[in-house]
Amino acid sequence: MSSPSGGGIQASPASSTNAARSDALKSQGNVQFGKQYVSVAPIIPLESIQALIHPDFQAALASYSQALQLTPRSAALYSNRSATYLQLGQLEQALADADRAVQCDPKWSKAYRRRGNVLEVLERLDEAIDAYWEGRNNETDPAVKADLSRMIAAVERTIAERSERRRLGDDSIMSVNDAPAKLIAREIDRRLTKGEAPGEWPPIASSSRRLWLADLQYTDALRQLSQFQKHDLPPAVNAPPGAFGISGPLQTLADLTSVAMEDFKVVYFGEGDLEKLQLCYMLEQQQRNAIGDNLNPVQTIAEYQNRLDKGASWDIIRPALQLSIRAAFMNGIIKDGFLEPRLPNGSTPAVDDFRRAVDLTEEARRVFASVPGHVRGRTLEKTFLRGLKVRLGEALIKLFNTTDPPTLTIIEEIKSLGDWLVSSCESNPLPEIDPPTPETADRYWDLYVPHWGYPRAMGHIFRGMAYLQIGLQWNRVQLDSRTGKKGPSAGNMRDLRTAAEEYAAGAAWLPADDVDGTNALWMAVFCMVRRGAYYLGDLQLVRTLALHEQNLWAPFFGADYIPSSHVGKLAGGEALRQSEGADPETICSPLVEWAEGVEVDQDVLGEVLMPYVGRALQTPEKDGGGMLMLGKILRKAWEERKRMGEPGVGALWDGLPARVRQNWEAVLHTYERERLENTSRQPGVTESLNRISLAERVM
């Protein structure tokens, strides 16, 4: 059994009488909790002493709560009550009190330790490690620091063991019933059973709602697919040997691809589904007379134009053209789900199929630009093209990550896709329908999130990935010493700044419970830390936000869906440890890399990093210099989403711990003041350089 702490600092003690009564109640609570001493307590009733043998946590809770009424700023009392809530299984209350203990005394290591205890029980292991590290950073006693280090190591071992089990396959292949959307559906049922009104959860404009709705459509489409049958033809048909008939609903392929367009995470195929999909292709091809992949996209659209010129109506051309595009897209989805052989050109079948679908759509939109949209059909709408380009970008990233050496051509295509997606959504930021009313809000945002918000976010994420790779692979900077000694290399300052900002913008345009947004935040952290010239308080904000978001989707994806080995988690943790004990306005230098075979030289490191950060601070922001402030980008996007009327956006900021928000507000004030000073001169740079925290360890 863990026991509550007996010490702490009261930030603002009440009168001496209240303080004495509070101490007596705290001592009484300690005995009721089961703490093994009563020497500092006044005379205690016999029944309370019995708690030494039989703890009474409810009584301890009452005692600590009464004491807090007398001394409401006591970190020790909040810590004690947090431990009591933990024993009673009231985990959210335990965490809230641990947070209050930290707020009352931000320098008391035991408050962070208590917070880490609760987070461990909540299975929020990354945050538990952060809490233990903060406690260690605020502790001077070597024995206590060593104890906290052991706790950190124990949690890290737990995370590593879970990751290893997933790697070995224990948890890597989930059944369809354990897919995130299915777990969300079961959570809806649980809430309805408890009496919650239908529609209260998942929230409008949330990722959980998007997944749930997409899965409902996909399940219905699979039900249609299951109806496809192959059967023998009657003798009267006089069919050639081996011929057979096919039956099934014709809209199946359109429905499957429409859902995959909204979110690829809901796509799965059961036993026999691929065979039935082949039957679906064959039947649609026979009924639609669509042009196959024997012609390139330009030739394909030219042939459809030729059919129109010869008198075919759009009622005939539209379904055939749609089949050409959607079949290519579905081929890409199927191939992307399997290990693919490389093609002679270095690409993969999935990339080529997605690219064909995009090229067909763009060529058709160009050739048939004068045809009204309702005649051409939904497949040629811009929203459908956005979905195609998102899937192509994801396939290209997968291709790039398995290409050795890295290829700049792939990166340039990813960036081009990102540029188009962002420009497309910024030029038409909202659905071209009437603004939502209370009666239509759910339908409006159900349309907006997958077709405007998500593509816009992914466009920023694609650009972030492109600039990150350019800054690390092709534009990196060598920081050699003036003495001629070989120094480390750093990522290109301009490219990494752009990458960090793009990743942050991508995360800001996604719902708080979107796993892609959390991944983007961790990538923003990685770019921030590799670039340097950022405030410690800004890093803490972005990392805390990533951990906060993880708690929202973890029940459905698993807490280690983004593994502990993620480059952003590793870089962010390393940066915080290097800045041990520093205040939020500390300016951090970049993490750097030493070439293989080059000895790590701390003297050289100190010599080259200070000028590097100085150049960053003195270079105009438009050229990639200046201080990096990702929190400001996040807040700006959130404000824009609130102006658009999107529900629930304010919770992103309000859900963060108060101390993190307060630290960041102080950092923002410093940032704005120094920017104002530096418009006409550079005095802020000198003061800033005095606050730089140089890296003591390197990546």
N, C-alpha and C positions, 0 to 999 in steps of 0.2 A: 504494500500500500504506500503510495506517495503521501507525504505530509505537507501541509502549507508552511510557507516561510514565516518566521517570527519577527523578521526585521523589516527595514524599508525606511523611506523618507516621506514624511507628510509635507506636501507642497505648501499648504496654507492651513496650519493647525487652528482649531477653534479656541475658545477660552480654555484656561488651565483646568477648569472643572470638567468641561466637556472632554478634554484630552484624557484626563484621569479616568472618567467613566468609560471612554472608548477603549483605553488600554485594558480595563478590567473585562469588558465584553470580549475583546480580542483574545485575552488569555482564557476566558471561559470557552470561547469557540475553539481554541486550540485543543483544550482538554476534550471537548465533545467530539472533535474531529478524530481524536485518538493520538495526539502528540504526546510523547513519552516524558513530559516533565511538567511540573506545576509550580516550580520554585519561584517564578516571577509573578505569580498570580496572587491576588488577595484571597481571603477565605472563600472557598468554593464549596457549594453544597455537596453532600455525599453522593447524590444521584449523578452529579456531573462527573465526579471522580470515577464512577462506574464506566464512563466512556473510555477510560484507559483500556478496558477489557472489551467493551462492546461500543464501538463508535456510533454516535448518533448524528449522522450528517445533516438531517433536517434541523436538529437543534443547533448545530454549528452554523448552518446557513442563517438561521434567525439571529444568532448572536453577532455574526459578522455584519449582517444587514443593519442591525440596530447600531452597531459601532460606526458604520459608514454614515448614518444619519447625523452623528455627532462630529465626525471628522471626514467629510466627503472628498478630501483630496489625498487620502492615504493610499499610497501605492501598495503597501504591505497588506492592507485589508482587502483590496481588490484582488491581489494575488491569492490570498487565503480563500476568499470566496470563490475564485475561479477554480481552485483545487477542489473545493467542496462540490461545486456544480459538476465537475468532471467525475467525481465519485458517484454522483447521483445520475449520471448519464445524460445530463442536460448540456449537450456539447456546445450549442450555439451561445447559451448564456455564459458558459465557461470561457469561450473565446472572447466574448464581448468584455468580460471583466479583465481578462489578460490584457486586452488592448487598452482598457482604462488604466491599468497599472503602468503600462508603458507611457501613456500620455501624462500621468501624474509625475512620473520620474523617469525621463528618457535615458538617464545615465545609470540606472540600477540594473545590473546584469540579471538578477533573479527574475525580474519582470519578463525579460525576453526568454529566459529559460522556461518560465511558466507558459508563455505563449507557445513555445516550441513543443512542450508536452502535449498541449491541447491539439495543436496542428498534427502531431503524429497520430493521435487517436482518430482524428478526422481523415486520416490518410492523405493529408496535404503535405507530402513529404518534402517537396522542393521548398515550400514556405517554412517548414519546420527547420530545415538547414539554415535558411536565411535568419530565422529568429535566433538560433543558437550562435550563429556567427556574430550577430549584433550584440548578443550578451557577452560573448568572448571579447569583442572589441571594446566593451565598456568595463571590463574587469581588469583589476591590477594584481589580484592574488594568483600566483603561478599555479597553485593547486586547483583552484576553481577553473582557471583557463584550461588546464589539462583535462579536467573533468568534462568541460564543454566540448573540447576537441574530441574526446572519446564518444560523446553523444553524436556529434556530427559524423564521425566515421561510421558509427553503427547505422545511422539512417542512410548514409551513402551505400553501405553494404546491402541494405534492404532494397534500395532502388536498383543496384547492379544485379542482384539476384533475380528480381522481377524481370528486368530487361533480358537477362540470359534465358529465363524460362520462355519468354516470348520468342527469342531468337531460335531456340531449340524446337519451337512449335507447340508448346503446351497450351498457349493461349492465342496463337497467331491466326488460326483459322476458326472464325466464329460461325456458328450455324446461322441460317437466315433469321431465326427467331431471336438471336442475340445481336443483330445489326442495330445500329443506333436508332434508326427510325422506328424499329419494332419496340425497342425499350421505351422510347418516347410515347408510343401508343399505349403501352402498358401503364406508364405513369399517368396518362390521361384517364385511363380506366380507374386507376387507384384513387385519383382525386374525385372523380365523379361518385365513386362508391362511398367516399367520406362525406358526400353532400355538397361538394363544390359545384357552383353553377357552370353549365356547359359554356365553353368559350373563354373562360377566365385564364386558362393555361392550355397550350403555350401562348405567350403574349403575342399580340399583333406585331409584325415586323421583326420577330425573332428568328434566329436560325433554326431553332427547334420546330417552330411552326412550318417553316419552309421545307424542312426534311419530312415532317409528318405529312403535309399535303402532297408533296412529290411522291412519297411512298404509297399513299392511297391511290394516286393515279397509276403508278407503276404496277401495283398489285392488280388493279383492274385490267391493265394492258396484258399482264401475264396470264390472267384468266382468259382473255380473248385468245392469246397465243395457244393456250392449252386446247382450244377447240379445233385447231388445224389437224386434219386427218388425211391420210393417204388411203385411197380405196381402189379396188379393181373396177374397170370399166365394164359395163354390160356388153354382152356379145353383139348386140345390134349396132354398136358404135363402129365395129370393124376396125378397131385400133390396132396398130402394129404391136408385135410382141414386146413385152416389158413396159408398155405404156400404162399409166395409172391416172386417176383423177385426184384432185385436191379440193378440199372444202375448208372454209374458215372466213372470219370477218375481215373485210378488206382494209379497214382503218387501223389495223393492229400496228403496222410498222410506224405509221404517223404518230400513234399514241406513245409507243415505246421511245421514239426519238425525241418527242416533245418533252418527256420527263427527263431523259438523259441530258437534255439541253439545260434544264433548270438545276440539276445537281447530280453529278456522276456518282456520288456516294450511295445513292439508292439503287444503283444498277447491279443486278446479280442474275445468274441463270442457274436453274436447277437441272437435275438429270433429265435429259430428253429435250430441254428447251431449245438448244442449238439446232437440233434436227427439225423441230417444228418451225424455227425461224427460217431455215432453208426452204421449207414448204411455203412459208409466207412469202418469201422472195419470189419463188417460182410462180405462185398464183398471181401475185401482184404484177409480175412481169408479163404474164400471159394476158391479164385483163387490161393493163395500162399501155402495153406496147412501148415501154420506156427504152431509151437508148442506154446501152450498157457502157462498160469502161473501156471498150475497144477504141473509142475516140477520145481525144484530149478535151479539156473543158471548153475551149474556144470552138472546136469542131462540133461538140455536142450541142451547144446553144445555137450554133449556126444551122444545124440540122433541124432543131425545133422551130427556128424561124422559117426555114424552108417549108416545113409542114404547114405552118400558118399561111405562108404565101400561096400554097397550093389549095387553100380552102378549109383546112382543119380549124375547128373552133377552139376557143380557150377552155371550154368544158372538157375537151379531149386532151389538149396540150398540158393544162395545169396538173392533173394527177400524174401524168407521165414524167413531167419535169420534176415534180416533187419527189417522185420515186427515185430518179437518178441521183438527186442530192441526198436524200435521207438514207438510201442504200449505202452510199459511200460513207456517210457518217456512221451508220450502224456497223459497217465493216471495221471501221477504225476502233469503235468501242470494243468489239469482240477481240480484235487482235491486241489491243492495249492491255487486255486482261490476262494475257499469256506472255511467257518469255518468247521474244521474237528474234528471228535471225536477222542479221544485218543484210541490207541490200547492197549491190555493188557500189552504189553512190554514197554509202555510209549512212543512209537513212534507215527507217524501219517501216514495215507495212502500215502500222497505225498512223505514223506521221504522214505518209503519202496519201492514205485514205482521207484523213482529216483535211489535208491541204487540198485534195481534189474537191471535197465538199465545199470548202471556202471558195475556191476558184470558180466552181460552177455557179455558186450563188452570186458572186460579184459580177461575173460575166453576164448572167441573166438579168441582174439589176441594171447593168449598163445598157444591154441591148433592148430590154423591155421597159426602159425608164418612163416612157410616155403612157404605158398601160396602167390604168387605175389599180390601186393596191388591192381592192376587193376582188378584182378580176385575176390578178397574178397569183393571189393566195398568200397565206401566212408564211410559207417557206421562204418567200423573198422579202419579208419584212426585215427591217434593220435589227429588231430584237433577236430574230432567229440567227442572223449573221453574227451578232455579238456572242451568242452561245457557241457557235461553231468556232469562232476565233479563240474563245477561252479554252475549249477542249484542245485545239491545235497548240496553243501556247503551253498547256500542261504537258502534252506529249513531247514537245520540243525540249522542255526542261528535263524530262525523263531521259531523252536522248542525249542531251548535253552532259548530264551527270554520269552517263555510262560511256562517254567518248574520251579516249585518251590518245594523244593529248587533246586538251580543250580546243574547240573550234570557234573562231570568231564569227564565222558565217551564221552559225546557229544562234549565237547571242544577238547578232544584228536583226535576225528575223523575229526573235522574242521581243526585242525592244520595239520593232516596227508594229507588232501586234499590240503591245502595251500602249504605244502612242495613239493608235487608231481607236482603241477601246476608250481611253480617257477622253479623247477629243469628241468621240461619238456621244458619250454620255454628258459631257459638259455642254455640248451644243443643244442637246435635248434632255435636260436633267430630270424631267418628270414625264409620266405617261400623258399622252395626248388625249386625255379624257377629263371630265369635270372633276374639280377638287373634291376630296372626300367629305362626306357628311357623317354624322354619327351613325347613320343607317348603312353607309357604304364604305366606312373606313377599313373594315377588314378586307373587302374585295380589292380596294384600291392599293393597300400596302402589300397584299398578297401578289399583286401584279408588279409593283415597284421593286420589291426586294430582289427577286431573281433576275429581272430583265433590265434594271437600271442600277441599283445599288451594288449588286454583286459583280457585274461586268466592270463597273467603274473601279471598284476595289482591286479586281484582278489585273486590270490594266496598270494601275500603280505598282502592284506587286511584280508584274512582269518587268516593268522598267527598273524597279529596284534590283531585281536579280541580274539584269543586264549590266547596270552600272557597277554592281558589286564585283562581278566577274571581270569587267574591264579594268576596274581599279586594282584588283588582286593579280590578274593573270597577265595583262598586257601593259598597264600603265603604272606599275609599282615603282616605288622610290627607294633608292639605295642611300642609306645614311652613314657614309664613311667618315672616319675621324680626320681632323686636320693633321694629325700626326702620321697619317698614312695607314693606320690600322683599319682592318675590315670591320665595318659596323653592321648593324641589322638592316633589314629592309622593312618598309612600311607601305601600306596601301596608298594609292594616289589620293591626296587630300580632297581634290575636287570631286572625283568619282564616288568616293566613299560617303562624302556629305550628301550628294544627290541620292545615292542608294539608300541611305538611312532615312532621308526625308520621304522618298517614294514608298518604302516599306511602311513607314508610320502613317502616311496618307491612306495606303491600302487598308491597314488595320482600322483606321478611323472611319472608313466608309462601310464597314461590316458590322453586323449586330454583335453585341458583347458576348454572346454565347456561340460565336462562329469559330470553329477550330482553325480555319484558315486565317482568321484575323489574329488569333493568338500566335500562330506560327510566324506571321508577318511581324508581330511585335518582337519576338525573339530574334528574328533576322535584323530588325532595326537596331536592337541592342548590339548584335554582333558588329554591324557596320559602324555604329557609334563608338564602340570600344576600340576597334581597329583604327579608326580615324583619329581619335583624340580631340582635344580642345572642346570639351563638353563639361557641364557642371555635374558634380556628383549627385546633387539633388534631382537633376533631370533624369539621370540614369536610374535612380531609385524609383522615380515615378513610373517610368516605362516598364521596369522589371515587375514592380508591384502590380501594375495593371495587367501584365501578362499572367501573373499568378492568380490574380482575382478572376480573370476570364476563364482560366483553366478550371476553376471550381464550378463554373456554370455548365461546361460541357462534359466534364469528367464522368458524371454518373452514366452517361450514354456511350462515350467513346473509351473510357478508361483513363485514369490519371496519367498513365505513361504512354498515351497515344503520341505525344511529343516527348521523346525519350530524354533522360537526364544527360545523355551524350550530345544533345543538340548543340551546335556551335554557339548559338546565342546564349544558352544557359551556361555553358562553360566559360565563355568570354565575360559575361556579366558577373558571374560569381568570382572570377579571377580579379576583375577590376575592383569589386567591392573589397576584396581582401587586401589588395594593394593599398587601398585608401583607408585602411583601418584607423578608426578614431577621428577621421577628418570631418569638417563641417560641410553642410550641403553646398556651400558656395565654392568649394575646392574645385579647381580646374584640373582635369585629368589628362595625362599624356597617353598616347596610343600604346596598345600592345603591339609588339613587333616580332619579327621572325629572324632568326639567325640561320644563315645558310649551313647546310650539312658540312661538317668538318671545320667550321669556324668556331673558335672558342668564345663563349659568352664572356664579355668583358664589361663589368659594371661601370668602370671609369669611362669607357667609350660610350656606353649607354647614356650616362648622365650628360656627357658632353654634346651628343648629337640630338637628344630629344628636346632639350630646352630651346635651342634655335628653331627646331622644327615646329614646336607649338607656337613660338613667337611669330614665325612666318604665317601660321594659320590665323592667329589673332589679328595680324596687320593686313592680311589679304582681304579685299572687299568680298562681301558675301556673294555678289553676282559672279565672282570668279572662283567660288568654292571655298572661300576662307571664312573667317569670323567664328564666333561661337556657334556650336550646334545645339539647337533647342527643339527637341522632338515633341516635348509636351505642348508647346505652343501650336504646332501643326495639328496635333490631336484635338486640342481644344477648339481650334478654328473650324475644323471639319464638323465637330459635334455641334457647334453653334449653327453652322449652316444647315445641318440636318434638322435641328430644332426649328429653325425658321421655316423650313419646308413643311413642318408639321408632323414629322415622323415621331411616333410615340416611343416613350421609354428611353430616349437618348440621355437624359439627365442622370439616370442611374449609373452610368459609366463612371462619372466623376464622384458622385455622392457615395458610391459604394467603397471608395478607397479609404484607408485609415486616415484620420484627421492629421496625424503628425506628418504623413507623406505629403498631403495636400498643402499643409502649412509650410513645410520645407520648400516645396516647389514654388509656392507663391513668393517666398523670399528670394529664391533664385531668379524668378521672372523679373522681380523688381530690380535686382542688380543688373540683369541682362539689358533691360530697357534703358536703365540709367546710363550704362556704359555705351550703348549704341548711340544715345543722344550726345554724349560727350565726344564720341569719336567721329561725329559728322564733320567737325571742323579741325580737330586735332587728334592726337593719339595718346593722351595721358592714361586712358583706361588700360592700355596694353601693359604698361609698366606695373601697375598695381595688380593686374591679373597674373602676370608672370610670377609674382611673389606668392601666389596661391596655388601654383602648379604642384600636383602630386606626381612625381616621376615613377615610372614602373620599376619595381625592384626585382620582379620576375618577368619572364618573357614567355610567349607562346612557342 
